[in-house]
Amino acid sequence: MTSPDHVHHLVLDPARLHADWKINTDFLPDYWSATFTITTPVELVAGLADALIRPTPDEAQPTVSEILTGRGWAHTTDDSGTQTLTSPDGIVQAEQRVSSFIGVRGWEFVAARHHGEYGPEQLLWRAYLHEDTPAHLLTHLADALSTATPVLRSRFAIDDSVHLTQGTEFAIGGEVLAAHKQRLAEARRFRPKPRLTTTPAPPALPRTATPVRPAR
């Protein structure tokens, strides 16, 4: 999919390694991209897409670290300046690396059953946001990632993780449909209005004098 101004692109390509979903701009001076594996929770991908079509806020946005630490994530910084944040249940790690050659890199979010000395084990999903990703998009993703709001899942889409808390079962069909309609209505509010075009009138044909019939 391509935005109306042809600047942003959203691609779903299951054949791409570690980047099944990709949102990016054209190769402009302010290029950025966000990639997600196909198993990334839909709330994160859809939420970032929703934030992308809304107007950019004027006020300063909180950083990823400020949002996550405010919700109980552990935060460490090494000598190079690389930041690592870990969710309270230990499943998700957010990392922004600092390289002596490249500088500050983008944010990588990794969910796994276990984060060991040699990296994640039993990977669940992975997302990476380029270092030039707009601040309000990073803010939205960090907020969606760390919120305690329950998510709707079908009965057979729930695994046996000890970190999941399952609520009481209830009929959610109508609720899901209503939420879907509300989301579409919200998106249409920001749809650019079509440009009004006027078709120029055809040039007037020269008028010819009507011949006068001679009198008898």
N, C-alpha and C positions, 0 to 999 in steps of 0.2 A: 504494500500500500504506500501511496505517496501523498503528502500533504498538499492542500490546494496551492500553496506557494512554491511547491516542488523543492523545498529545502529539507524536509524530514522524510525519512523512509522507515518502514517497518517491514521486516522480512521474517518469515517462518521457513526455516530450512532444516529439517531433521537430519540431513546428511552432514551438516557442519559440526565439527568436533567442539564440544563444550560451548556452543553458541547457537542453539537451535532458534531462539528468538533474538533478533537484533534490531535495535532502534538507533538510527544514526542520521547525521546531517551530510550534505554534500561536502566535498573537500574544500571548505572555505577557511578563512583565517580562524574562525571560532568553531572548528570541527570538534565533535564529540560523538561518543557512541555508548550504548549500553547493551550488554549481551546477557542472556539467561539460558540455562539448560532447560530442556523440555519439561523437567520435573519440578521446576521452580513453582511455588504456590501461585495460583492464578491471581490472587489478590495483589501480589507484588507487581506482576507484569501489567495487569489491567490498570492498577492504580497509577503506575508511572505514565501509562498512555493517557489516562484521564487528566493528569496534571499537565501533560505536554500541550493539550489543546486549550487549556485555560490561559487567561492573560497572566503574564509574568508579574508577580507581586512587586510592589515598589519598596516595601520595607525589607530590612536586612533579615536573612534567614538564619536560624540556629544551625550549627554544624552537626555532622553525623555524631561526633563524639559527645557533644552536649546533649543530644537527644537520648542516645543510648545509655550514657552514664546516669542521666536523670531517671532512667527506668531500671537501674540496678545492674547494668552490665559492668563486668570487671574491665579495667582499662590499664594497659601498660604501654610504656614508651621506651625503646632501647636507645643506645648511644647515637645511632644514626638519625633518630627522629621518627623511626617507623612506629606507627600506632597499631595496637592490636586490642580489640574489644571482644569479650566472650559473653554470650547470653547466660542468664542465671542457671538455665538447665544444662549448659555446656554443649549444646548442639550446634549453635551457630557462632562462627567467628567472623568478625569484620576487620579487615586489615588495610591500612594505607602505607605502602612502603616508600622509603626515601632512599634513592640511589645516589651514590657519589658521582656517578657519570650522567644520569638522566635527570635527577632531581626528584620532586614529589610525584609519585605515581597516583593512579586512580584508586578507587575503593573496590576491594574484592570481598564478596560475601560468600562464605562456604558453610553449608550445613552437612554434618556427618554424624554417624553414630558415635564416633570417638575421634578426638583430635590428639594424636600421639606425637612423639618426638620427631617422627619422619613425615608428618603431614596427616591429612584426614584419612580416616579408615571408614569403609562402608559409606561412601559418598551418597548424600541425598539430593542435593542440588547445589548449583554454583551460579553466581552472578558477578559481573564485572562492569563498573562504570568508569569511563575515561576521566582523566584528571580535569578536563575542561567541561565536564557535565554541569549544566546550570545548577546553581545552589538550591533553587526551590525544588528541583527534581530529586536531588539527594536528600533534602529534608523530607519530602513526601515518602520516599522509599524507606528511610530510617524510621519514620513514624509508623508506617504500615508494618514494618518488620517487627517492631517491639511492642505494638499495642496488645492489650489483653482481650480485645474484642473477639468473641468466639467466631469461628468460621463454619459455614454450612458445608457438610459433606454427606454423601450417600453412605448407607450402612456398610457397603462392601469396599469403600475407599478408605477405610480406617485400619491402620495396622496395629500391631500389638506393643507399640512402644510404651515404656513405663512413664514417659514424659507427657503422654497425652491424657487429657481429662475429657471423658465423653459425657455430655449432658443427657438429659432425658429425651427420649425420642418423641417427636411430634410431627405432624403433617407440615411439610415445608414447601410443598409445590406452589401454593398460592403466594407464599412469601417470596420465593425465588423469582417467580414471574413478575411480581410487583416491583421488586428491586431492579430487575432487568429493564423494565419499562421506564423506571425513574432514571436509571443511568443513561439510557438512550435519549430521554427527554433533556437531561442535563447537557449531554454532548451536543445536541442540536441547538442549544442556546448560543453556542460559540461557533456555529457554522457560518463561514463568511457569506455575506449576502451577495447574490449574483449581480454583476455589473449590468446596469441598464444600458442597452445599446439602441440607438435609433437608426432606422434605415433611411438614408437620404431619398428624398422624393425624386422621381425621374424628371429630367429637364423638360420644360414645357415645349411642346411643338410649336413652331411658328404658325401664326394664324394666316390663312389665305383669304383673300377677298372673295365673297360669293358673287359669281357672275350675274349681271342683271339681264333679264330677258328683254329683248327689244319689244316696244309696243307696236301693235298692229294698227 
